[in-house]
Amino acid sequence: MRYSILGRSGLRVSKLALGAMTFGSGADWTRSEADVRPVFDAYVAAGGNFIDTANMYTGGESEQIVGQLIKSDRERFVVATKYANAIPGSGDPNAAGMHRKSLVRSLDASLKRLGVEYIDLYYVHWWDFTTPAEEVLRALDDAVRAGKILHVGLSDVPAWIVSRAQAFSELRGLAPVACMQLEYSLVQRSIEREHLPMAKALDIGITAWSPIAGGILSGKYTRQQQRNGPVRMDSMQLQALTERNRNIALAVDAVADRLGVASAQVALAWVMAHGVIPVGGATSVAQMQENLKAAELVLNAATLKELDEASAFDAGHPYSMLEWDMPMALGYAGMFDQLDIKHFPSNRY
């Protein structure tokens, strides 16, 4: 295992995080503690230390299982969890949301379920667009000062809000945003428009959920059936197996075959090559060990370009203008190639 520094925090985390969304019982896609423990042990044996869960995963059971798994050596692990979502049906409108009351009750409940005194990385799970950013950031900072959380994260939040939050934190001397969690894969690259350039400019770490696009990039839909055969979909798959996504999966398969590795390893290595930490799960020890090999896989520039071209997407306005020769000539007086420009949001240059 290799490790990354998480944004501006100084925290050392595995380049591959273990996702615990499926830890629990009650559904055909979830797993009991007995089932996930061997997978967890394989992750730890490889040097993994970064565990990702949330207060509402499997109704809170995920946090309970994570707590049991790390109990014997808690200080070794970087535990990330989230708040702001709640299981529907509680009848309490304040059970969810980002406001201070929700944060206080959710945080205390998570600490109890995890059986820990503090949480290493605490995410706002989503942005409710009703709570002022100032309230959220001050409440998070209070939790940091109380020693209940160490670092602050924002999950699935628009880039303009993250930028504003970071500016407010810096202005007021509050705990900064250390990390964002967002969907990112060869199938879903939209965060390259705003979030990735912003993360580089503001020194914010990024973790990616669904890095193999719900299994699309694992080869399960391209290797186990005729390539022109019927499409199979899983109930938990968030990305549709469109013709575009299927072609991307086939491109990943081609690279994997050429390198003699698994398709999932290529997909995960591509994410890591962009400075992003994939959050991955596994249903077996063998699958976990296979995915962990992605941390050792380095894709060269030609291979990265091949995959980028296979998964090209419309950046939209105004980013599409950056592909035009005229703005480059006029905006940089014809000297773009002679200027050292950092954080330029285009794959062309």
N, C-alpha and C positions, 0 to 999 in steps of 0.2 A: 504494500500500500504506500502511496505517496500522499502528501498532505498539502493543503492550501491555507494561506492566511485569509480569514474571513473578513473581507472588506477592510475597513479601518480599525477593526476590533483588536487585532493581534491574536485572535483565537485560532488555534491550529486544528483544522478539521480534515477528515478524509476526503479525497477527491471523488469518492462515491459515497453517498449517504444511503442509509437503510431506511426505506419507507415502511411505516407501520399501519397504513390505512386498512390493511386486510387482517390485522391482528384482532381476533375476537371470534365470536360465534354467531349463529343465527341466520347466515346467508350462505348460498352455495359458493360465493367468491371469497369468503372469509375463512380464517384458519384459527384453530384453538392454540392455547399456549404450548401444549405438547407438540403440536405440528410445527410451530414457528421457532421453537427453541433450537433445534438442530441448524436451521437456517441462520439464526442469530449467532450461534456458536461458530459457524463457518465464516461469517462476516468478521467476527472478532478475531478469530485465528489468523485472518489475513491482515490484521492491523486496523480494521475499521473502528471508528469511534464516534460517528455522527449519526444519531437516531432522530427520525422525523415522525411526529405524530400530531394529533389535534384533539381538542376536548370533545368533539362530536363524533370522532371516528368510532364506529361500532358502538355508539351510545355511551362512550366513555370507557369501554372495556379495553380498547387499544392502549390507553394510558396505563391502566392497571397492569396489563401484561408487560408493557415496557418497564414499568417499575419493578416487577418481579425479575425480569431478565437482567437488569443492571444492578440489582440490589447488592450482590456480593462484592461489587467493585465500582460503586457509583461514580467516584471521582475520575475514573478513566474516561467517562463518556461525556460527550457534548449532546445534551438533550434539547431538542427543539419541539415546542408545541404551539398551539394557536388558540385564539378565542375570537368571538364575535358571531359565530354560528351556533345555533342550538337545534336540538331535535324538535321537529314540528309536533304540535299537540300539547305543549305544556300549558297553554292558556295564559301565559305570562309574557306580555310584550317586552318586558325588560330582561327576559332570559337571553335575548340575542341583541346584537348591535355592538357598536364600538365604544359607547359612552362609559363613563367612569364606573357607574354601578355595575354594568355588565362585566367590565374588566376585573373589578375587585372580587366579585363572587366567582367568576370563571377561574381566575388565577388561584384563589384559595382551594377551589374544588380540584383543579389540576394538580396542585401540590399534594393534596391528600391522596388522590388516585395514584399518582406516581410514587408516593412515599418518599419524597425528597424535600430538602429544605429550600432549594432554589432551582430555577430553570435557567439553563444556559442561554437559550435564544427563544424569545417570546414574540410570536408573530401576531399581528392583526390579520385575521384570515381573509377578510374582504373589506371593501370600503362601503359604508352604508349611506353616504351622501346626506346624512342628517346631523351627524355629530361634528362639531367644529374640530378642525385638525389640532388647534391649540389644546382643547380638552383632552384629546387622545394622547398627545405627546407629553403633556404635563402628568397625566395619570400614569403613563408608562415610566416617565422619569421618577415619579414618586415610588413606583415599585422597584426600580433600580436602586434608589437611595435606601429603600427598606431592606435590600438584600434578597428580595424574592425572585428577581430576575437579574441576569447579568448583561444581556444585550437585547436590542430591539430589532424587530423585523417587520416588514410589510409584505403581505401575500396577495397576489392578484389585484394590485392597485395601479391605477393609471400613472404614467410617468410624471405628468404635471403635478400630481398630488405628492408623489415621492419627493420631487424636486422642491416643492414648497415646504414640505415637512422638514427636509434636511436644512433648508435655509432658516426656518424658524428655530430648529434645534441649535444651530450654530449661533444664531443671534442671541438666544436666551440662555445659552450654556447648558442645554439639556442633553440627555443621552442621545447620541446620533443614531440614525438608521444604519445598522451594520449589514443588513442583508435583505434582499427581496426574494420571494419565491414566485415563480411564474411558469406557465406551460412553455416548453421549448423542446423542439426536436427538428429533424429534417423535414417533417411534415408540417410543423407549425413554427414558422420563423418570424412571426410578426414582431416579436420584441426587439428584433434587430433595427427597427425603425427608430425607436425612442429609448427603450430601457437599457440596451447594451451600451450605447454611447454615453448615456447618463451615468451608468454604473462606473464606467471607466473614468469619467470626469470627476465624479463625486466620491470615488473609492468605496463603492458599495458592492458587497458580494452578491452572487446570484445562485440560487438553487433551482433546479428544473424538475417540475413534476411531469409525468408522462413522457420521459425522454425517448422511449421507443414507441410512442404514439399508440398506447393501448395494445401493444403487441404487433402492430402493423409492420414494424421494422425488425421484428425478431425472426422473420422467415416463416412463421406459422401459417400465413395465408398464401405464401408463394411457393413453398417447398413441399407442402403436404397435400397438394391438390394440383390438378391440371391448371396451367397458367391461364387458360381460357375457360376454366370451369366456373361453377357458381360461387358467389361471394358468401363467405360465412362471417357472421358477426357475433360478438360476445355482448352480453347484456351490460357489462361495465365499460365497454369501449366508447370513448368520447369522440374519437375521430372516425369519420366515415371512410370506408374503403373505396374511395372514388378511383376513377381511372388515373388521375394524377398521383394519388397516394400510392396506388399499386405500382406505378412506374418508378416512383422513388424507392419503394421497397425492393423492386427488381434491381435497381442500380446499387443498392446496399448489398444485396446478395452477390452481385457480380464482383464488387470489391472484396467482400468476405471470401469468396471462392479463390480469388487471385492471391489473397494474403494467407489463405489457409486458416481462417478464424471463423467464429460464429457471426452471423449477421448482427445480433444484438450487440456484440462487442464493437463492431464498426459504428453502429448508431450511437452508442455511449461515448466512444472515443471522439467522435465528431463533436458532440456536445462539450466534452472536456477541452477540446482544442480551442474552443471559443471562451475559455476561462469560466465556464459554468459548471457547477457541481450537480450531477444527475442524482435524483432521488429515485432509487429503484427498489423494487421488491422481488421476491422469488417464492415459488411454491415448493421448491425442493433444494436440498443441499447442492446437488449437481448444477442446478440452474444458477444458484448464487455463486458457486465457484467459477462457473463459466462467465458470468457477468463481471466478476471481480477482475478477470484477466484484461478487461478493457482499460484498467488503470495502467497497464504495462504497454498498451498498444499506442504507438505514435504514428499518426497518419502524415505522410509527407505533403508538401505543398501541392503537388500535382493531384494527389488523391483527394485532398480537401477541395480543390477547384472542381474536380470531377463531380463530387457530391453536391457542391454548391450549385453547379449548373443543372444537375438533375432535379434539384429541389427549388429552382428559382421561383420567386414570387414577385408580385407587383408591389413595390414599395409605396406607390401612391404619391400624391402631391403633398409636400413639395420635393420629396426625396427623388422622385423620378426625374426632376430637373437636373439632378446631379449627374445624370447619365448623358446629358446633352453636351456637345462640344462647345456650343456658344456660351452658356453660363460659365463654363470652366475657363474659356478664353477671356471673356469680359471681366468676370469676377476676380481673376488672378492675374490680369494683364498678360495672359499668355505664358505665365511662368509657374504654373501649378507644380509641374514636375521638379522644379528647382527649389521648392519650398518644403520645409520640414513641418508638416501639418499633422497634429495628433488628433485622435478621436474623430477622424473623418468618417461619417456614417454611410459609406458606400463600399461595396466589394470590388468596384471597378478599379479603384486607385490604390 
